[in-house]
């Protein structure tokens, strides 16, 4: 069988390029203090919501009163954890 005119056989039979090796960019592991704050927040959120789905949604969704995501704020500092816990307390009082 003959190739159509103008077709380079090397190009026509070349396999598509794959992504190949990519370096992983995993975030650094949490410090013990960050892990403690994360654990404290999850326990407080669990007590407030009592169910996984709304708790996860709250922790990972930006909240206007906090100007950020509750989980990230709590992991960053003790002050952030206190702000998020205070919001949970206020939400409990309103309910």
ABEGO torsion letter per residue (X at the ends): XBBBBGBBAAAAABBBBBAEBBBBBBBBBBBAAAAAAAAAAAAAAAAAAGBAAAAAAAAABBBAAAGEBAAAAAAABAAAAAAAAAAAAAAAAAX
